Amino acid sequence: MLDVYKRPFDQLHPIICMDESPKQLISETRKPIPASPGRSAKYDYEYKRCGMANIFLACEPLAGKRMIKVTERRTALDWAGFIEEIAAQYEQAEKITLVMDNLNTHKAGSFYEKFPPEKAKALWDRFEFVHTPKHGSWLNIAEIELNVLWGQCLNRRIDDIETVRKEAVAWQDIRNNKNAKVNWQFATADARVKLSRLYPTLNS
């Protein structure tokens, strides 16, 4: 997978990283006390659960692009629909390399659940799927982008999915307008040093 990140930028063969994360929708049960000079804002520890949302995020690290979709669920159909949207953004690409984890919905069967067989096969063939290793989701650059989204935008109580959608899209547009890229430094040689315990030892 690290060799994939070493590939040069190529519009015909873009490298896309994809990840998803749940977002609990929470409302306040008591009115917060706003900040005042010398005093920070105060929020009561009690809250009310208002359901869940799911955030899909895809990014092209070498181009400084990302796209977000917020859904009510995290089903195979939702994932297949998001992959279709990624493919539509890269109509001119000959092959799209997609880095993602091994979640049980990330499989060919999800396409066949949502689309007719011909379309499912055509969509599947547009991608080269690269999976992060088990317990190695941190190698997915999209996970880094999700952490940035969380820290800059969604790290607070939000009680409705429409607000999550609006704020996530606004964040996406700001990041894209800045052409914010990721300078990935962790290479295969680094992995052999830092993760030496995972490599077999050959006795001479």
N, C-alpha and C positions, 0 to 999 in steps of 0.2 A: 504494500500500500504506500509506503514512503517513496518508492520509486515513481508512483503516479504523480506525487506532488513535485517531482523534479522535472516533469515534462514542461516544455516551453509553451507559452500562450499560443493557441491555435483556434481561430474562429470556427474552423470546420470540425474540430475535435475538442470542444470545451470540457473542462473539468468542473463538475458541480458537486458540492457537498450538501447533503440534506439531513435534517434532524427534526424531531418533534418533541414537544413538551406539554404536559398538562398545566393548566392554570386554574386554581380554585377561585371561584367567584365568591366574594365575601362582602357583606355590608356591615356598617356600624350599628350597634344597638343603642348607643348613647352618643350625643353630639360631641365631637372632638373640641378641645379647647385650643383655639388658634395661638400661634406664636405671638409673643410680645417682646418688647425690648428687654433683653437679659433672660428671657424664658423661652424654652423650646416648646413646640406644639405637643399636646398630650392627647393620647388615644386610650380609650378603655380597653382592657384585655378581653372583654367579652365581645363576641361578634356573631353574626348570623350567616350560615352557609346558604349560598344561592345557586348551587350547582357547579358544573365544571365547564371549561372550554379547553380546546386543544389547539396548539400553535404549531403549524408546519412552517419550517424555514429552509430555504435553499439559497446557497450563495456560490458565486463564481469568484474565488479568491484572487485570481490573476487579473480579473477585469474590474473588481470593485463593485460588483452587482450582487444584490440579494432580493429575494421575493418572499413574501409572507402570506399565509392564508390561515385564518382563524375559523375553526369549525366547532360544532357542538359536540361532536364525537370523534373518536380515534379508531374508526373501523377500516377494514380492508377497502371498502368503497371510497371512503374519504381519502385514503392514501393514493389509490389509483387515480382519483380525480385530480389530486395535486400533481402527480407525475405527468398527467396529460397536459396540465397548464405549463409545466416546465418545458415539455416538448414543444408546445406552441410558441414559447419564447425563443426557441432555437430552431426555427423551421429550416434555416440554411445549413445547419450542422449535418455532417455525414454520420457522425457517431457521437453520442453524448456519454461521457464517463461520469457515473453517478456514485459518489462515496456515501455510504449509509451503514447503519448497524443491522444486526440480524433479527430485528423484531419480526414476530410471526406473521404480520400483515405484509411484510416487504418481500413478496414472492409473486411469481407469474400468475398463480391462481387468482390473485386479487384483481388482475386485469380482466380475466375471464368471467369473474363475478359481475363486473360493472359494464363491460363492453361486449358486443358481438365478437365471435371468435376471430374474424378477419381483422378487425380493428385492434383487438387485444394482442394478436401476434405481431401486427405491424408496429404497435407502440413498444412492445417488448424488444423488438429487433433494433429499435432506434438507440438503445442504451447498452453500455458496457457497465455492469454492476460490480462495484468493488466494496466488499464488506469489511468493516473494522473488526479486528480480532476480539474474541471473548474477553471481557473486562478491559477492553482497550478503546472504549467509545471516545476517550479524551483525544484520540488521534483524528477525530472528525472535526474539521475546521468549523462546520456548521454549529457544533456544540459551543465553540468559543463565541460565535456570533449570538447564539441564544443567551449566553451569559451576559454579553454586552447589552442586549435588549432588556434583559431582566434588571440589570443594574441601573440603566439609564431611563427606563420607561415604566416597567410593570412591577417594581418592587414595592408595592403598597396594596391596600385593600381596594378592590374594584368589584362592584356588585352586579354588573351586567356585561354580556358578551359584546354588545355593540360598542361600548366604550373601549374594551380591549381591542376590537377590530380597528377603530379609528386611531387609537394611539399607536398601535403596532404599525399600521400603514404609514402614519406620519413619521415614525422613527425610520422605517424603511426608506422613505423618500429622502429624508435628511442624510442618511448614510450613503445612499446612492448618489445624491447631488455632490457630496464631498468626495465621491469616488474612493471611499475608504477600502483599502486593500489589506491583505494579510501577508506579512513577510514570514513565511514558515521556515524555521531554522533547524528543526529536529530531523536529522537525516539518518540513513541506514547505519552509517558508521557510529553515530551517537547511540543508536538503539543497541548496538552490539556491546557498547560499554555500560550503559545505564541498565540494560536488561540482560546482562550476561547470564544471570541465573536461569533464563528461559532457553538458552542455547545449549545444545548437547556438548558434552566434554569428551574429546577423543583422547584415549590413552595411547601413547606411542609404545 
